Amino acid sequence: MALTDSASSTHPLYSIAELRAIEQAAMQDLPQGLLMQRAGQAAASAALKLLHGQQDGDSGGHMRVLVLAGPGDNGGDALEAAVHLAGSGIEVLVWLAPEARATSPERELALSRTRNSTARCIDADTSMASVAVGAAPWDLVIDGLFGIGASRPLDGECREIAQLVNNLECPVLALDVPSGLHADTGAIDGVAIRATHTLTFIGDKPGLHTANGRDLAGEVEVASLAIDPVLLPPARAQLNGLQLFARQLQPRRQNTHKGSYGSVAIIGGAQGMAGAPILSARTALHAGAGRVVIAFPEAPPAFDSGQPELMCRRAQDVDFSGFHFAALVAGPGLGDKGHTVELLQRAFESDSPLLLDADALNLMAAEPELQSALATRTGVGATILTPHPLEAARLLDMTVAEVQADRLGAARQLAAQLGVIVVLKGSGTVIAAPDGGVVVNNTGGPALATAGTGDVLAGLCGSLLAQGWPEWEAAVGAVWLHGAAADALVAAGSGPIGLTAGELIPAIRQLINALSVDQGQTRRV
């Protein structure tokens, strides 16, 4: 995997409020309706590209497109696209959603242009509207029902048409966001359009890449609409990528030894749960740590027969100080017996970078004094938390549904509350810093929905910390590499169904080595 030009630039994600401000600033210097016209042209171009990709050889063929036009400006974008497609010789049917309020002048002009084109319009409240939509063999559907301004669930005719479209087999191109999907959070309330492609305008949105967004948005492309880059503010959210941590991927020097790459202690492995810290420890070793110790809260096994390089010790006999360990990972299979709280307190007292996962997070939620102890680490050692939604909900004293309804908000809240970096796992993992900056990850997928993958992630991040990666880059890098390794295995036919956590470990090693070589070559050019 070579580091390309795209890996050297950031990929900002903008909130609805930020996009509204950008749009308002741009419109001050543009003729009325020009942004809608640009959006329509971009949508038509994307649609034609998809249509041409479906044609067989040189046969061409008659193409039919269904355009769903909502009552707002998103509907105006769709109407402009319909005009361009009709002018290209495409048969276009425009389904006009009910207008609950007065529409903008720009949208009214777009509707007039559509009615004067060869596109055929049908009102949603006519008796044959649904029949006409469901009866035709469409080559493409363009979703322009509701954009980022939607404030309520799809209902009535719009809900019915969304369900009908979701049963079609043709590609679906959503404009800005799939209707029913929240652009900031990726949450849905009831029904949403399931798109195969999304053309999003001005800037990318976090909701397209987390929670339900990854299932509903399909392939995402950004159309900037020729907005002056000067109007784009620094983004508080970004999409994860190599550019955020590539500088840490260094080819190894010859004159080094195991001490050059740090020691990691994995604290966990209560009776019956030894597999969790073993997965973490094996990952830490294969990801490049010089030495890895598993600190078991109870009697340890003599050794790991599958990875005898690992050292198995009784936790009470291990000194967690930074003198001995460059990074600590606490929680995999730790259990909840009384002495585990004491183990965590000892880990908190260390000045080593500390990653807390699994049972360590559950103990923190149940024992307020642990959260107080964590606060004393400020300015001493980096701390990273890697909760899944249930663990985050316990720490925030809210429900899982509330966490998932605003994953970026929940991760930011927890990071600010505890003064740590938070990795909120799930579809579109969110990495949040205490200052409110967030990164949304775009690697990995359902292949990771299996036991032990979180333990692998914890060990990977701990290994990067031990090797001297700064905590932010270690967090975003570990999450990206973890997902990219799963993606590589899926591409090779080893998933997503039935992929096991242990299979990720050699794939992660292979990926880190390949990227380190690429980065070394890039630096020499």
N, C-alpha and C positions, 0 to 999 in steps of 0.2 A: 504494500500500500504506500504509494508515493505521496509526499506532502506537496499538494498542488497550490496554485495561487489562491484558490478558494479557502484553503486552510490558513491563510495569512491575514484574513480580514474577519471582523466580527459580524455577527448576525443578530441585530437588535430585535427585540420584541416590545411592541408598544401597547399600552393600555388604551381602553376606549377614550378616557379623558385626554390622554396625550394625543391621540389621533384626531380627536375633535379640535383640539387647539391647533394642530398642524394644518388641518383642513381649513379652518377659519382664517388663519394667517395667509394661506396660499390664495384663498378666494378674494382677498382684498386687492390683489394685483392681476386678477384674471377676469375675463369676460364671463358674464352669468351663463351657467350651464356648461362651461368648457370642461370642467372636471368630469361631469357626467358623460359628456361626449367621449372624452379620453377613456373612461372606464368601459364604455360600450364598445369602443374600437378594440381595446385590449381583450375584452371578453370574446368578441367575434373572432379575433385572430386565434385565441386559444381554442375556441370551438372548432374552427376550420382545421387546425392542426390535429385535433382529436378525430375529426371526421375523415380527414385524408388518411390517417393511420389505420382506419377500418376498411378502406377500399381494397378490393382484391386486385392486385396487379394493375393492369391498365384498363380494367373494365369500367372504372368510374362508377356510375350508377346513381340512381335518384336517392337523395339523402333527405331525411325528415327530422326536424328538430322541434322539440317542445320547449317553450320558454314560459317559465312561471314568473309572473310580474306582480310584485307586491305593491301596496299603496304608497310606499315611501320612496326615498331616493335610491334604495337598492333595487326597487322595481323599475325606476327610471334607467338605471344602468342596464338592466335586462332588456328593456324596450329599445334602447339605443343599439344593443347587440342584435336584437331581432331585425332592426332596419338594415344593418350591414349584412347580415346573413341572407336576408331576403334579396338584397341587391346582388348577392353572389350566386343566385340561382338555387338556393336551398329552399325547400318547402318548409315554412315556419308556421306553427300554430302557437299563439300567445294566449295563455290562460291568465285572465285578469282577476286578481284577488279582490274581494269586496273592499270598498274604500270607506273605512269607518270615520275618516276625518278629511278635511281639505288637504289636497296634495300640493306639493311645491310647484311653482311655475315651471321649473326645469322638467319635472316629471310630466306635467301636462303637455309641454311642448314635445317631449319624447313620445308620448302617447299619440299625439296628433300626427307625428311623423310616421309612427308605426301603422296607423290606420290608413295613411296615404301610400303605404308601401304594398307589396304583394303578400305580406304576412297576413294571416287570418287571425282575428281576435275573437275570443269567446269569453263571456262573462261567467264568473264562478257560480252565480246564482241561477243560471239557466238550467233547465231540466236535463239537458244532454251534455253538460260540461264534463262530468266524470266519465260518462260513457265514451265521449270523444277521446279523452285522454287515455283511457284504458284499452280502447279497441285498436289503436294504431301501433304498428311495429316501429317504434322510435329508434333512430340512430344515436340520438343524444338528447339529454334533458339539461336545460340551463336553469339553475335554481336562483331566482332573484326575488324570493318572497320577502325575506326580512334580513337586514344586515346587522351591524354592530349596535344599532339603536333599539333593537327589539327589547321590550321590557316585560313581556308576558309570554306564557306558553302558547304554542300553536293550538288553535281551537277552530271549531266550526269547519267551514269548507277548506281552510288551509291545513288543518290537521288531516282531513280526509285525503286531500291531494298528496300530502307528504307520505302517508301510508301507502297510497297507490304507487307513487314514484319509487318507494323503497322496495316494491315487489317487481319492478321492471328489471330487465337484464342488461339494458344498455348503459353506457357510461353516463355519469351525472357530473356536471360542472357547476360547482357552487361559486357564487360571486361574493367575495369578501369573506363570509363565513357560511357554512351550511345553516340553513334556517332552523332555528330552535336551539342552536349551540351558542353558549355564552362566550364571547370573544376573550374576556379576561380570565375565565376560570376553566373552560372546557366542560362545564356542567350543562345538563339538559333537564328540563322539567316536562316530562311526558314524552312527546314525540319530537324527533328532529330528522331532517333530511340526511340520508346517508350518501355522501358524495364519493366518487372515485377520484375526483380532482377538485382542488379549490384554487381559484385565482383571487388572491387577497390584495387589496388596494392600499397604496401609499407605504405601508409597513406591515411586517408580520405581526401576528397576535399570539400571545401565550396560550390561549384557549384552544388553538389548533394543534397544540403539541402535547397536551397533558389531559388527564382524566378521559372523558369521552372523545376528545378531539382527535386522538390518533385513530380511532375506529371510524369516525364520521367524516373527517376532512380529506382522507386519501392523500394523493400527492399534492403538495402545496407549492405554489409559485407566487412570487410577489410582483405586482405591476406598480411601479413607483408613480405612474401618471405624470411623469416629468416634473415632479415637485422639486423645487430648489433644495438641495441638500442642506443649505444654510438654515432652513426652517425645521430641520429634524433635530430635536434635543438629544443630549446623551441619554441613552436608554437605561432604565433601572433593571431591565431584564434582558437576558440574552439566550440564544439557543446554544447549547453546548457544542463543542467542536475542538479539533486539534489546536486551533489557534489560541485557545485559552490555556494550554499547558505544554505546547510543543517544545518550548525552550528547555524543559526539564528532561527531555528525551535525549540523553547523551550517550554516544558510543563510549565504552569503557576503556580506560587507560590500561596499559600493560602493567605498570608498576603499582598494583593495588593488591589488597588481601581482604579476607572476610570482614575484618574490622572496618574496612573502608565503606561498607554498605549497610552498616547498622545492625543492631540486634532488636528483635521483636519479642515481646512476651504476650502470649494469648492467655487470658485469664478466663477459665470456664471449664466445663466438662464434669458436671455433677453425675452421679450414678445414673446410667441409662442414657446419658446425653453426651458421651465422649466424642461422637461423630462430628458434632458442631465445631468444637475448637480444633479438631484434627483437620477438617476442611479449611478452616481459616489459616491454620499454621502451614499446611501444604501450599496454599496459595501464596502466603507471604514468602515462603522459600522460593517457589518457582517464579515469583515476580521480582526476585532479585535481592532480598534481604540476605545479609551475610550469615546470620545465625538466628534461629527461632526456638523459643522455649514455650512449652505449654505448661501453665501453672494451674494444676487441678485443685479444686477446693477439698477434695477427698483423696484417698490413696490413689496415686497415679499408676497407670500401666508401666511395665518395665520399659517398653519402647513401642513406637508405631511400626508394626511389621511392614506396612506399605511404604513408609518413608522413614527409615531408621536414622536419617540425619537429624530428625527432630529430637529435642530433649524434653523428656516428660518429668516434671518435678511436682512436688507438693507445694501448693501456693504459699502456705505458711512459712516455707523455708526459702522463698524467693524474695530478694531485695528488688523492689520496683523502681528504685531511684534511677535518675537519668545517668548516673555513673555506669550503671550496668545495662540499661536499655534505652535505645534511641526512640522507641515507640511502644506504647501499650495498647492492647485491644482487649476490652473487658466486656463480657456478656454472653458470648456464644455458649449455649448449654450450661450457663452458670447455675441455674436453679434459684431457689428462694429461701434456703435455710438460713438460720440466724447468722452464722459466721460469714455468709457472703456479703452482708452489709459491711462488716469489718474489712473484708478484702477490698471492696470498692472504696472505702474511706482511705485505705492505704494507697490505692491507685491514684485517688484525687490529690494526695499529698505529694506525689511525684512531680518533678518538674519536666518529665518527658511528655511529648505529645501523646494525647489520649483519645482513643476512639471508643465510644460507648454504643453497644448494640444489644438487641434482644433482651435477655433477662436483666441486664444492667439498667435498661430503660424502665422496665416494669418495676424494679426495686426503687428507682428514683421516684416514680409516680406514687408509690405506696409509702415511701419514707421521706417526708419533707426535709429532714436534716441532711439527706444526701444532696438535695438541691442547694441547700445553704452551703454545704461543703464544696460543691462544684463552683459556686460563686467566688470562693477564695482562690481559685486557679487563675483568675483574671490577671494577665500580665506575667504569669509563671510559665504555663505550657499551653500549647494549642489544644483545643477540645473540639471533637467532631461527634455529633450524634447521628445515628442512621436508623431512624424509626420507620416502620411501616405504618399505615394509617391508624390502626388500632393503638399502637404504642404512642403515636403522636396524640391521639384523642385522650388517652389516659393522662399524659403529661399536661395537656391543655385543659383538662376537665371539661371536655365536650364530647359529642358523639362522633362516630366514624363518618356518618352522613354529613355532619357539619364540616369536618376536615376535608372530605372529598368535594364538597360544594365549592370550596375555594382553597385549592391546594397551595397556591402561591401565598395567599394570605395566612394560612395556617403555619406554613414553614417560616414565613417572616416573623410571625408572632412568637413562635417558639424560639427562634434564633435570638430575637431581641430580649425575650423574657429571661433566658439563661445566659446570654452573652457568648454564644457558641455558634459554630457552623452546623447547620442542620441539613441532612440529606433525607428528604421525605420520599421514600421509595414508592414505586407504583408505576403505572403507565405514564410515561413522561415524568420521570423522577425530577423533583425540584430540589436544587441546592441553594440554600439561603444563608446570607451573612448577617451578622447582628446589625449592620447599618442599613439593611433593607434591600441590598442588591441580591438578585436571584439569577440562576441559570436553570433552564429547562432542558433536560436531556432528551436526545432523539435517537439513541441507539437501544438495542434490545427489544424485547417483545414478549409474546406469550411463552416462548421457550424458557424464560426465566421464572415462570409461575410453577415452581417445583421446590421441594424442601431442600434447604442447604445453600441456595444461591445467595441469600443474604449473608451467610457465614463466609462465603467466598469473597463477596464484596468487602466485608470488614477486614479480612486478611490482606486483600489487595491494597486497600487504602492504608492499613497499618504498615505494610511493606514500603510503600512510597514515602510515607512520613519518615520511616527509619532511614531511608536513603537520602534524606535531606530535602525532599520536596516541601515547599511552603504549604501550609495547611489548606489554603483555598485551592491551589493547583492540585494538591493531592486528592481533595474531595471531588472536584470536577473531572480530573483525569481518571480516577478510579471508576467513577460511575460510567464515563464514556467507554473506557477500555473493557469493562465488565460487559456492557451491552454489545459492543462491537465484536467481542469474542463469541458471544451467543449468535450474533448475526452471521458470522463466518461459518459457524457450525451448521446453522440452518441452511445457508446457501450450499453447503457441501452435502446436504441430505440427512443430517443428524438431528433434525428437529423440524418444527417446534415440539411436536408431540413426543414425549418420552425422553427428552434431553435431561441428563442428570447433572447435578452441581459439580461432581467430580470431573466431568468431561470438560468443563470450562477451564480448568487449571492449566493443562498444557496449551490450550488455545490462547489463553492470556499470555503465557510465556512467549509463544510464537509471535503474537501481535506486538508485544513490547520490543522484542528483538528486531523485528522488521521495521518498526517505526524509528527505532534508535539508529539503525543503519541509514534509513532514508534521511533522517534529520542531520546526521553527520555529513552525508553527501551534500545536502542542501547548504550547510554552513561553509563547505569548502568551495562551492561554486562562486 
